[in-house]
Amino acid sequence: MGRSSDAREKILSAARSLIELRGYSALGVAEICKAAGVPKGSFYYFFESKEALALAVIDEHWAAQREGWTRVLNGDARPLERLRRLFEETETAQRVGQQSCGTVSGCMFGNLTLEMSNQTEAVRGRLQEIFESQVEMVDSVIAEAAERDEVTVTDTREAARSVVAQLEGQVLFAKLYNNASRLGAVWPNCMALLGARAPRAPVDA
């Protein structure tokens, strides 16, 4: 079976790539193992079911994405600038993916929500947790902007939910039209949604 950690990572990597390209439902364990170059027995050594593998892929993908979101949203720039950078990095990631495989892959979490949320409660619950975490991260940035009087929204939590939904929706359109430039509309629409104001000039000493 080879080194345990190596086999598990190969399965996860193969599953992630196949899910991004083709979705979850059409995949079989044998196909995943073939793509990973490991025997079928290795799969069930690490994962009790295909659903368990999907949850592991989701967790791994979120860990990487959360690290990127944290880096951008907790930076030193003004809050709205940090939010804009998040949108820019999302668009860049979709462009890189398109250049790599020829198509816009979209958001794994959004894709799996559409495909699986009515099939398995475990996956639905995990995706809900992830999107709530995204909302919480964006909320903290909007709340900071509100304290600086740079946005006019009063319910920052609901505003954050709308921002995340808007970003997710534009990624979906980018995938549908196979055109990452669709994401260019996200930022001006977000500014309008938040009722953004020009930053206050510093007070002279």
N, C-alpha and C positions, 0 to 999 in steps of 0.2 A: 504494500500500500504506500510505501514511501514515508517520508517524514510527515507526521500528522499535521503540523502547522502549515507545511507547504501544500499538502493536498487540500486542506480546508480553504486556503487562500485561492488556490486554483479554481475550486468550485465556485466560490463567491465571485471571483473575477469573471468567470465564464457566464455565470447566471446574470450578473449585472449587465454585461454587454448584450446578452441575448434579450433580456427584458427591455433594455433601452431600444433595441432594434425591432423587436417583434411583439413585445408585450408578454404577459405572464401565462395566460390561459392556454396558448398554443404550444407551450414548451412541455417537454417530457423529461423525466429524470435521466433517461438514457441519453438524450440529446445533450443535456447539460454536462453529463459526465464525459461524453465524447469530446465536446468542445474543451473541457478542462483537461483532458488527457489522463483521467483517473478511472479506475474500475468502479462499477456501480456500487459495489460493497462499501467503497469509501464514502459515498453519499450518505448512506444510512448510519454510518459510524458517527458522522458529525451532525446530521439533521434527521429528525424523526419523520419529517414529511416535507413536501414541496412548499407548503405554507410556512413551515419553520424556516426554510431557506429564504423565502420572500421576506420574512420579518428581519432576518439577519442582513440581507441586502439593503433593506430600507434603513436599518440602524447604521450600517456602515456608511451609506450615502449621506445620511443626515449628519453623522459625526464630522464628515469632511465639509459639508455645506455650512454647518453651524460654526465651524472654525473660521471659515471665510467671512460669514456674516458678522461674527464677533469682531474680527480684525477690522472690518470696514466701519461698522456701526459704533464701535467703541474708540474710534480714532480721535485725533486732536482737532480735526476740522470742525467748522460750525455744523450744527445738527442737520440742516437741510442739505449741506454739501455732502455729508456722510451718506445720507439717503440717496442722493443723486449718484454717488459712486457705486452704491449697491446696484442700482439699476444699470449703470454702465457695465459693471462686471458681469451682470446677468446676461446682457446682450453680447458681450465679448465671448462668454462661455458658449452661447448658442452658435455664434459665428464659427468658433473653433471646431465645435462638433460638426457643423455643416461641412466645413472644409475637410474634415477627417473622413466622414462617411458619406457625404453627398446629400444628406438630408438634415433638417433641423429636428433634433430628437425631442425637444420640449422638456418639460419637467417630469422627472420620474415620479414624484409624488402626485402630481396632477394626473399623469397618465394612469397610474395605479388606482387613483380615486375613481376615475371614470370606469375603469375595467373591473375593479374588485370590491368596491365598497359595499355592494349588495350581495357579495358572495361569501365573505368571511368577516366575522365580527372582530377577530383579532387584528386583521390588517386595517379595517376601518378605524378601530380604536387607536392604533399606533399612528395612523395618518392624521387623525384629529389632534393628537398630542403634538405632532410636529408642526402642524399649521398654527396651533395655539401658541407654540413657542416662538414661531416667526412673528405672530401678531404682537406678542409681548416684547420682543426685541425692537420692533418698529415703534411700538407704543412709547417706549422709553425715549426714543429719539424725538418723536413728535411732541411729547410732554416737555422735553427740554427746549424745543423750538417755541412752544407756547409760553414757557416761562420767560423767554427772551423777546416775546411779543412779535415773533416772526411768522406766526400763523394765527388764524382767527377761529379755528375749530375749538369747541369747548369739551366735547367728549373725545378725548384722545384715543381711548381704547377702540371705539367704534370707527374712528378715522383710520386707525392702524389696520383694522380688519378690512376696511374698504381698500386701503393701499395694497395690502397683500393680495386681495382678490383681484384688483386691477392688474397687478404685476403678473399674477398667475394666468389671468385671462389673456393678456397680451402674448405671453409665452405660448399659450394654446393656439392663438391666431398665427403666430410665427410658425408653429409646427404645421398647422392646417394649410397655410399658403407656401410653406417651405421657404420662408423669407424672414431672416432674422432682423431685417430693418424695420419690421412691424413694431419692434420694441422701442423704436425711437420716439413713439408717441407717448410713452408711459410718463416721462418726466413732466412735460407741460401739463398733462392731464392731472397728475398728482399735485402739482402746484395749485391748480385751480380747485381741486378737491379740498385741499388744506386751507384755502384762502390765504396763500402765502403773501407775505409783505417783504419789502426790501429790508435788509438788515439795518438796524439802527447805527448811525455813525457814532464813533467813540466820542466821549465827552472830553474836551481839552482839559488838561490839568490846570 
